[in-house]
Amino acid sequence: MQKNMLAYLLLSLSITTVASKMTGFIVGGHEANMREWPFIAYLLAHKGRDSIAACGGSLISSQTILTAAHCLDDVTNSKKDVGKIKYVIYMGHRLHRRATMRRDMLDYMTHENYDPDDVYFDIGIMFLANPVQFSHTVKKVMLMTGEMGRHMGQEGGLAVAGWGRFGWDSPGSEFLKSLDQTLLSQDLCYQYIDETENAPGIICGAKNAEVNSTEYAFSGDSGGPLARPRDQRLAGLVSWRMESHGVTVYTSVPFFYSWIEDTQLKLFRRYCGKSG
């Protein structure tokens, strides 16, 4: 279902007008500890000497990053301009500019049903030019499976993290920030985002389940993790925000669990033994 672009905000941080429809930040929240978020990555897209877009992501293997499809296809014009864009991935420090691990992207794949003019199937996987070296601040995250997804709302303990903006006129955050999130029921989720039918693979969250909360994930946080820090399980990816109700919409990791596993395998088979 296509949405009016004025009704919602894709939550990546557009640094120039190249990706002008992409706009997320942790407003409120608190500074995060890397021991709880060792899998988080900061993704920066460059065109020539210019930085054009920033997003978040999660390390899901030594050579793959899970993020939002709109952080990829919307920047590269669905790969038509991919040769002009360079992605650099920063990991290992709560100040991304002090990253202990930096890698370039070699390739990526997005969901086959993702459409840049729509807001669903917003999921993609980046393949790094070289594997990362794991450390106490660089670790892969565990994915919530489909079975876990049936109970993640009841178990609680979820939070979202990122380096996005504090507000419209602010730059991205220097420090990694996190914010507790409570999932809404699917019925409420669909109601608040004006869906008339079940939307594929989305979940909705808010601080204490309060719509129009003054604390939320909003620019630069797209693709970043909605996770359970206590056991470092990934539940979702920041996708977009419905401004009329202040609901943050996430791509559900349990819903796309099989797609994630299959797509990783395709990328590893394609590039096994190769580096950029």
C-alpha positions in Angstrom: 0.0 0.0 0.0 1.6 3.3 -1.1 1.6 6.0 1.5 1.5 9.8 1.1 5.1 10.9 1.7 3.9 13.9 3.7 2.3 11.5 6.3 5.4 9.8 7.4 9.1 10.2 7.7 11.6 7.6 6.6 14.1 7.7 9.4 17.5 8.0 7.7 19.5 11.2 7.9 19.8 13.0 4.6 22.9 15.0 4.5 22.4 16.5 1.1 19.4 16.6 -1.2 20.5 13.5 -3.0 18.3 11.5 -0.6 15.9 14.3 0.3 12.9 12.2 1.1 14.9 10.3 3.7 14.8 11.9 7.0 15.2 9.6 12.2 16.9 10.5 15.6 16.8 9.4 19.2 15.0 12.3 20.8 15.3 11.9 24.5 16.7 8.6 25.7 20.1 8.4 27.2 23.7 7.7 26.2 24.2 4.1 25.5 26.9 1.7 26.6 28.8 -0.3 23.9 28.8 -3.4 26.1 25.0 -3.5 25.4 25.3 -2.6 21.7 28.5 -4.2 20.4 26.7 -5.2 17.2 25.6 -1.7 16.2 27.0 -0.1 13.1 27.0 3.5 11.7 26.6 3.6 8.0 27.8 6.6 6.0 27.2 6.9 2.2 29.6 9.1 0.2 29.3 10.5 -3.3 32.7 11.8 -4.3 33.9 13.9 -1.4 30.4 14.5 0.0 28.7 12.5 2.7 25.1 12.2 1.5 23.2 9.9 3.9 23.7 8.2 7.3 21.9 5.2 8.8 22.3 2.5 11.5 22.7 -1.2 11.1 23.4 -4.4 13.0 26.3 -6.8 12.5 24.7 -10.3 11.9 27.9 -12.1 10.8 31.6 -11.3 10.3 30.8 -9.9 6.9 27.1 -8.9 6.8 25.2 -5.9 8.2 21.4 -5.8 8.4 19.8 -2.5 7.7 16.8 -0.8 6.1 16.3 -1.2 2.4 15.7 2.6 2.0 19.2 3.2 3.4 20.4 1.4 0.3 18.1 1.5 -2.7 16.9 5.1 -2.0 20.5 6.3 -2.0 21.8 4.3 -5.0 18.6 4.7 -7.1 18.0 1.0 -6.8 21.6 0.2 -7.8 21.5 2.3 -10.9 24.0 4.7 -9.4 25.7 2.2 -7.1 29.1 2.8 -8.8 29.0 6.4 -7.7 28.3 5.7 -4.1 30.7 4.4 -1.4 29.5 3.1 1.9 31.8 3.1 4.9 30.7 1.2 8.0 31.9 2.2 11.5 31.8 -0.1 14.5 33.3 -0.5 18.0 32.9 2.8 19.7 30.0 4.9 21.0 31.6 7.9 19.2 31.4 6.6 15.6 34.2 8.9 14.5 36.5 6.9 16.9 35.5 3.6 15.5 37.9 0.7 16.2 36.6 -1.1 13.2 35.9 0.4 9.7 34.9 -1.5 6.6 33.8 -0.7 3.1 30.7 -2.2 1.5 31.3 -4.6 -1.3 27.7 -5.2 -2.3 24.2 -5.4 -1.0 20.8 -7.0 -1.5 17.4 -5.7 -0.6 14.1 -7.5 -0.4 12.7 -8.3 -3.8 9.3 -6.7 -2.9 10.8 -3.4 -1.6 9.6 -0.4 -3.6 11.2 3.0 -2.9 7.8 4.6 -3.4 6.3 2.4 -0.6 7.2 1.7 3.0 7.1 -2.1 3.4 9.6 -4.9 3.0 12.1 -2.3 4.2 15.0 -4.6 4.8 18.4 -5.2 3.2 21.8 -6.8 3.8 25.2 -5.2 3.2 28.2 -7.4 2.4 31.5 -6.1 3.7 34.6 -6.0 1.6 36.5 -7.7 4.4 35.4 -9.6 7.5 35.4 -7.7 10.8 37.6 -8.8 13.7 35.5 -9.5 16.7 36.3 -7.9 20.1 34.5 -7.0 23.3 33.0 -4.0 21.4 32.4 -5.6 18.1 30.2 -8.7 18.2 27.4 -10.1 16.0 23.8 -9.9 17.2 21.5 -12.9 17.5 18.3 -12.8 15.5 14.9 -13.3 17.0 13.3 -16.3 15.3 9.7 -16.5 14.2 8.8 -18.4 17.4 10.4 -15.7 19.5 8.5 -13.1 17.6 5.2 -14.4 19.0 6.3 -13.4 22.5 8.7 -10.5 22.2 6.0 -7.9 23.0 5.1 -9.7 26.3 8.7 -10.2 27.4 9.6 -6.6 27.1 13.1 -5.2 27.7 13.3 -3.8 24.1 15.3 -0.6 23.2 16.3 1.3 20.1 19.7 2.8 19.6 21.4 5.2 17.1 23.4 8.3 16.4 20.6 10.2 14.8 19.5 13.8 15.4 18.0 15.3 18.6 15.6 17.5 16.6 15.0 19.1 13.2 17.7 21.7 13.4 20.3 19.6 15.2 23.2 17.6 13.7 23.5 13.9 14.3 24.3 12.8 17.9 28.0 12.6 18.7 27.4 9.8 21.2 25.4 6.6 20.7 22.0 7.0 22.4 19.3 4.5 23.3 15.6 4.6 24.3 13.4 2.0 25.8 10.5 0.9 23.6 7.3 -1.0 24.2 5.6 -2.7 21.3 2.0 -1.9 20.5 -0.6 -4.5 19.7 -0.8 -5.2 16.0 -4.4 -3.9 15.9 -3.3 -0.6 17.5 -0.2 -0.6 15.2 -2.4 -0.8 12.1 -4.9 1.7 13.5 -2.2 4.3 14.2 -0.6 4.0 10.8 -3.9 4.2 9.0 -3.7 0.7 7.6 -6.9 -1.0 6.4 -5.3 -4.4 5.9 -2.5 -6.3 7.5 0.8 -4.7 6.5 3.6 -7.2 5.8 6.3 -7.6 8.4 5.9 -4.5 10.5 5.7 -3.8 14.3 5.1 -0.5 16.1 6.8 0.8 19.2 6.7 3.8 21.5 8.2 4.9 24.8 6.0 3.2 27.4 3.6 2.4 24.6 2.6 6.1 24.7 1.7 7.6 21.3 3.0 11.1 20.7 5.6 10.7 23.3 8.3 13.4 23.5 10.9 10.7 23.3 11.3 8.7 20.1 13.6 7.3 17.3 13.3 9.8 14.6 16.8 11.1 11.6 19.9 9.0 11.2 18.5 6.1 13.1 17.0 4.3 10.1 18.1 0.6 9.8 19.3 0.7 13.4 18.4 -2.0 15.9 15.4 -2.5 18.0 16.9 -5.1 20.3 16.8 -6.7 23.7 20.1 -5.6 25.2 20.1 -8.1 28.1 20.6 -11.0 25.7 21.5 -9.0 22.5 18.6 -10.3 20.4 17.5 -8.3 17.4 13.8 -7.8 17.2 13.5 -5.1 14.5 15.0 -2.4 12.3 14.0 1.3 12.5 12.0 2.0 9.3 9.7 5.1 9.5 7.6 7.2 11.8 3.9 8.1 11.5 3.9 11.8 12.5 0.2 12.1 13.1 0.4 9.7 16.1 4.1 9.7 16.9 4.4 5.9 16.3 7.8 4.5 15.2 7.4 1.6 12.8 10.0 -1.2 12.7 10.7 -3.9 10.2 10.1 -7.2 12.1 13.2 -9.4 12.2 11.2 -12.6 13.2 8.9 -12.1 10.2 11.9 -11.9 7.8 14.0 -14.4 9.6 14.1 -16.9 6.7 14.7 -14.2 4.1 17.7 -12.9 6.2 19.2 -16.4 6.4 18.7 -17.1 2.7 20.0 -13.8 1.6 23.1 -14.0 3.7 23.8 -17.4 2.2 23.4 -16.0 -1.4 25.9 -13.2 -0.6 28.5 -15.6 0.9 28.2 -18.0 -2.0 28.6 -15.1 -4.4 31.7 -13.6 -2.7 33.3 -16.5 -0.8 37.0 -16.1 -0.8 36.8 -12.6 -2.5 37.5 -9.2 -1.0 37.1 -5.7 -2.3 
